Structures are given as C-alpha cells and as structure tokens.
Amino acid sequence: MQTENDSLYLRWSHPEEENVFRWVVYINRAGRWQTFIHNKNEQTFKLALVEDVNSSEAIAPVSQIAVCAVDRLGNLSPPEIISYKIE
C-alpha cells in the first residue's frame, strides 16, 4: 500500500497465482462496503482516500480494505483485511 496526494495505491499477490481467476477488492467507507472485481492480471488498484457522499459536504474516508482471490469455480480465498486510518 502506498499513498500519494489524495490517492491510495494497492498492490497484491497470491502464493498460488496460477489458480486465481479474479480478484475481489472490498473498500469500507463509513460502514458501507464497495466491491470491485478485477481480472487475474490486474493486481493493482488506485482509489481516492476520501470521497464525497451523495454530493453533500460529508467526506467518507477509507477505513478498511479487503482483498480475496477467486478461482474458476467461484471459491473465495480468505480475505486479507487491512484497517486504514488517515493521519
């Protein structure tokens, strides 16, 4: 994980990458999880650290990130969960 300006750059891998068909990235902002699905060759992701919620002035920072690998049968690996706090 690396931060630059107002963005967070994620990079991940799996010990058995030959069995990975998709990656699922979950982002928690203010108790609401967002799901992003990536192809097996996409192992990086850039996201904004803070985001406008419903076009109001409220800002929802990233609080947790989880990444799972998915095989061709749809089996999910256990998630790798990271808590994140903006300093």
Order of alpha helices (4+ residues) and beta strands (2+ residues): beta-beta-beta-beta-beta-beta-beta-beta
